[in-house]
Amino acid sequence: MYPYLLHSGHLFLPTFGVLAAVGLMAALTLSLRTAATLGLNPEALWNAGLFTLLAAFVLSRLLLVATNLGNFLHYPILLLMVPSLTATGLLLTALVTVIYLRIRHLPLLTTLDAWAAPATLIWAFLALGHFAEGSDPGLPTTLPWALAIPPATAPRLHPVPLYAVIAAALITLGLLRQLPRRHRPGTIAAVALAAAGVAQFLLTFFRQPNPYPVPLGNLLDPIQWISLGMIFFAALIFVLRPRKQVPHAV
């Protein structure tokens, strides 16, 4: 495992952070292509994507500070370094993004279609980052591609992050192939949500179980609840999408 690309004295360059940054830039660049395919203004979609990413970062940090104000006053830098992307932060980000899209006169469903493949591309890079740093551990297995974790006596594990990379890459390629054939706004976004939700749900059967209590007992893993929510919203988009076909971009 390679948690750091650079480690010199007090200077640390985490591999996950580097791959996440590369993934975000790759996704924004890909959005220029998907925007043109769907007849959107590429520059406007780039700006909207950048706004969404910045909103997610700022809102997550504000929520973290608000819920841990005492710790923030004593250890501000240390607290701000803690990963803080939560369901509440994502919900607020979605809300302000919808408002931004309305102000910029960007059609919501078509924008979501254009963002679908870039979003799954980000997922691929994040999963690759988890693999590099040795996080997201899998269950023990005897399969030949099992991942060896120190010490040598430890059981070999399913390489769940690599499974996620493969799933995300396949979904991204499939979305890019279907994008020019889109018939109704929202179709690509619905397919992306459903496919990613199913993939994440299935991946939980190879992950180590969540050790913390969750709503409704331990009926489902937290990621499984999120996956079902993604599938639900995919169905909602599919049902509520306009029935009128859209013209194909030249």
C-alpha positions as CSV (number, residue, x, y, z in Angstrom):
1,M,0.0,0.0,0.0
2,Y,1.2,3.5,-0.8
3,P,-0.7,6.0,1.5
4,Y,1.8,8.8,0.7
5,L,3.3,9.8,-2.6
6,L,5.8,12.0,-0.8
7,H,6.9,11.8,2.9
8,S,9.8,14.0,3.9
9,G,10.0,15.2,7.5
10,H,6.8,16.9,8.4
11,L,5.7,17.1,4.7
12,F,3.1,14.6,3.7
13,L,1.5,14.3,0.2
14,P,-1.3,11.7,0.6
15,T,-2.0,9.5,-2.4
16,F,-5.7,9.6,-1.8
17,G,-5.8,13.4,-1.9
18,V,-3.7,13.5,-5.1
19,L,-5.9,10.9,-6.9
20,A,-9.0,12.7,-5.7
21,A,-7.8,16.0,-7.1
22,V,-6.8,14.4,-10.4
23,G,-10.2,12.7,-10.6
24,L,-12.0,16.0,-10.0
25,M,-10.0,17.7,-12.8
26,A,-10.6,14.8,-15.1
27,A,-14.3,14.9,-14.4
28,L,-14.5,18.6,-15.1
29,T,-12.6,18.1,-18.3
30,L,-14.9,15.3,-19.3
31,S,-18.0,17.5,-18.6
32,L,-16.8,19.8,-21.5
33,R,-17.3,16.9,-23.9
34,T,-20.6,15.7,-22.4
35,A,-22.0,19.3,-22.4
36,A,-21.2,19.6,-26.1
37,T,-22.8,16.3,-26.8
38,L,-26.1,17.4,-25.2
39,G,-26.1,20.9,-26.7
40,L,-25.1,22.7,-23.4
41,N,-22.6,25.5,-23.1
42,P,-19.4,23.7,-22.0
43,E,-18.1,26.7,-20.2
44,A,-21.3,27.1,-18.3
45,L,-21.3,23.5,-17.3
46,W,-17.7,23.7,-16.2
47,N,-18.6,26.7,-14.0
48,A,-21.6,24.8,-12.5
49,G,-19.5,21.8,-11.7
50,L,-16.8,23.9,-10.1
51,F,-19.5,25.7,-8.1
52,T,-20.9,22.4,-6.9
53,L,-17.5,21.1,-5.8
54,L,-16.7,24.3,-3.9
55,A,-20.2,24.3,-2.3
56,A,-19.8,20.7,-1.1
57,F,-16.4,21.6,0.4
58,V,-17.5,24.8,2.1
59,L,-20.9,23.5,3.4
60,S,-19.3,20.3,4.8
61,R,-16.7,22.3,6.6
62,L,-19.3,24.7,8.0
63,L,-21.4,21.8,9.3
64,L,-18.3,20.3,10.8
65,V,-17.5,23.5,12.7
66,A,-21.1,24.1,13.7
67,T,-21.4,20.6,15.3
68,N,-18.0,20.7,16.9
69,L,-17.6,24.3,17.8
70,G,-15.8,23.6,21.1
71,N,-13.2,21.4,19.4
72,F,-12.8,24.0,16.6
73,L,-12.0,26.8,19.0
74,H,-9.2,24.6,20.6
75,Y,-7.9,22.8,17.5
76,P,-9.1,24.7,14.4
77,I,-6.6,23.3,11.9
78,L,-6.8,19.7,13.2
79,L,-10.6,19.7,13.0
80,L,-10.7,21.2,9.5
81,M,-8.4,18.3,8.3
82,V,-11.1,15.7,9.3
83,P,-13.1,14.2,6.4
84,S,-16.5,15.9,6.8
85,L,-18.7,15.0,3.8
86,T,-22.0,13.8,5.2
87,A,-25.5,13.1,4.0
88,T,-26.7,16.5,5.4
89,G,-23.8,18.3,3.5
90,L,-24.7,16.5,0.3
91,L,-28.4,17.5,0.7
92,L,-27.5,21.1,1.2
93,T,-25.1,21.0,-1.7
94,A,-27.8,19.6,-4.0
95,L,-30.2,22.4,-2.8
96,V,-27.8,25.2,-3.6
97,T,-26.8,23.6,-6.9
98,V,-30.4,23.5,-8.0
99,I,-30.8,27.1,-7.2
100,Y,-27.5,27.9,-9.0
101,L,-28.7,26.0,-12.1
102,R,-32.0,27.9,-12.1
103,I,-30.2,31.2,-11.8
104,R,-27.9,30.3,-14.7
105,H,-30.8,28.9,-16.8
106,L,-29.3,25.5,-17.1
107,P,-31.9,22.7,-17.6
108,L,-31.8,20.5,-14.5
109,L,-32.3,17.0,-16.1
110,T,-30.0,17.7,-19.1
111,T,-27.3,19.0,-16.7
112,L,-27.6,15.9,-14.6
113,D,-27.3,13.8,-17.8
114,A,-24.1,15.7,-18.7
115,W,-22.7,15.2,-15.1
116,A,-23.5,11.5,-14.9
117,A,-20.3,10.1,-16.6
118,P,-18.0,12.7,-14.9
119,A,-19.5,11.7,-11.5
120,T,-18.8,8.0,-12.0
121,L,-15.3,8.9,-13.2
122,I,-14.7,10.7,-9.9
123,W,-15.9,7.5,-8.1
124,A,-13.3,5.5,-10.0
125,F,-10.5,7.8,-8.9
126,L,-11.7,7.9,-5.3
127,A,-11.9,4.0,-5.2
128,L,-8.3,3.9,-6.6
129,G,-7.3,6.3,-3.8
130,H,-8.8,3.9,-1.3
131,F,-6.9,1.0,-2.8
132,A,-3.6,3.0,-2.7
133,E,-4.0,3.9,1.0
134,G,-5.3,0.5,2.0
135,S,-8.7,1.6,3.2
136,D,-12.1,0.2,2.5
137,P,-11.1,-3.3,3.6
138,G,-12.8,-6.4,2.3
139,L,-13.8,-9.7,3.8
140,P,-11.2,-12.6,4.0
141,T,-11.0,-14.7,0.9
142,T,-8.9,-17.4,-0.7
143,L,-9.3,-16.1,-4.3
144,P,-6.0,-15.8,-6.2
145,W,-6.4,-12.0,-6.5
146,A,-6.9,-11.5,-2.8
147,L,-5.1,-8.6,-1.2
148,A,-2.3,-9.2,1.2
149,I,-2.3,-6.9,4.3
150,P,0.6,-6.8,6.8
151,P,1.4,-8.7,8.9
152,A,2.1,-11.8,6.8
153,T,-0.1,-13.9,9.1
154,A,-3.2,-11.8,8.5
155,P,-5.9,-13.3,6.2
156,R,-5.9,-12.1,2.6
157,L,-8.9,-9.8,1.7
158,H,-11.2,-9.0,-1.1
159,P,-9.7,-6.0,-3.0
160,V,-13.0,-4.1,-2.7
161,P,-11.6,-0.8,-4.0
162,L,-10.4,-2.5,-7.2
163,Y,-13.9,-4.0,-7.6
164,A,-15.3,-0.5,-7.3
165,V,-12.7,0.9,-9.8
166,I,-13.8,-1.7,-12.4
167,A,-17.5,-1.1,-11.8
168,A,-17.1,2.7,-12.0
169,A,-15.0,2.5,-15.2
170,L,-17.5,0.2,-16.9
171,I,-20.5,2.4,-15.9
172,T,-18.6,5.5,-17.1
173,L,-17.9,3.9,-20.5
174,G,-21.5,2.7,-20.8
175,L,-22.9,6.2,-20.0
176,L,-20.6,7.8,-22.6
177,R,-21.8,5.4,-25.3
178,Q,-25.4,6.0,-24.4
179,L,-25.1,9.8,-24.2
180,P,-25.5,10.6,-27.9
181,R,-28.5,8.2,-28.1
182,R,-30.4,9.9,-25.3
183,H,-34.1,10.3,-26.2
184,R,-35.5,12.1,-23.1
185,P,-33.9,14.4,-20.5
186,G,-33.0,12.6,-17.3
187,T,-32.5,9.2,-18.8
188,I,-28.7,9.1,-18.5
189,A,-28.8,10.4,-14.9
190,A,-31.4,7.8,-13.9
191,V,-29.3,5.0,-15.5
192,A,-26.2,6.3,-13.7
193,L,-27.9,6.4,-10.3
194,A,-29.4,3.0,-10.7
195,A,-26.2,1.3,-11.9
196,A,-24.0,2.9,-9.3
197,G,-26.6,2.1,-6.6
198,V,-26.8,-1.5,-7.6
199,A,-23.0,-1.8,-7.8
200,Q,-22.5,-0.2,-4.4
201,F,-25.2,-2.4,-2.8
202,L,-23.5,-5.6,-4.2
203,L,-20.0,-4.4,-3.1
204,T,-21.2,-4.3,0.5
205,F,-21.3,-8.1,0.4
206,F,-17.5,-8.1,0.0
207,R,-16.8,-5.4,2.5
208,Q,-16.2,-5.8,6.2
209,P,-19.5,-4.9,8.1
210,N,-20.1,-1.5,9.6
211,P,-19.2,-1.7,13.3
212,Y,-21.4,1.2,14.4
213,P,-25.1,1.3,15.2
214,V,-27.3,2.5,12.3
215,P,-31.0,3.5,12.0
216,L,-33.5,0.5,12.0
217,G,-30.9,-1.6,13.8
218,N,-28.6,-3.6,11.7
219,L,-31.2,-4.5,9.0
220,L,-29.0,-3.0,6.3
221,D,-25.5,-1.5,6.1
222,P,-25.4,2.3,5.8
223,I,-24.0,2.1,2.3
224,Q,-26.9,-0.2,1.4
225,W,-29.4,2.4,2.6
226,I,-27.6,5.0,0.5
227,S,-27.7,2.6,-2.5
228,L,-31.4,2.0,-2.1
229,G,-31.9,5.8,-2.0
230,M,-29.9,6.2,-5.2
231,I,-32.1,3.5,-6.9
232,F,-35.2,5.2,-5.6
233,F,-34.2,8.6,-7.0
234,A,-33.3,6.9,-10.3
235,A,-36.8,5.5,-10.5
236,L,-38.2,8.9,-9.6
237,I,-36.3,10.7,-12.3
238,F,-37.3,8.0,-14.8
239,V,-41.0,8.4,-14.0
240,L,-41.0,12.2,-13.8
241,R,-38.8,12.8,-16.9
242,P,-40.5,14.7,-19.8
243,R,-42.1,12.4,-22.3
244,K,-41.1,14.6,-25.2
245,Q,-38.1,13.4,-27.0
246,V,-35.1,15.6,-27.3
247,P,-33.2,16.4,-30.6
248,H,-29.8,14.9,-30.9
249,A,-26.9,17.4,-30.9
250,V,-24.9,17.5,-34.1
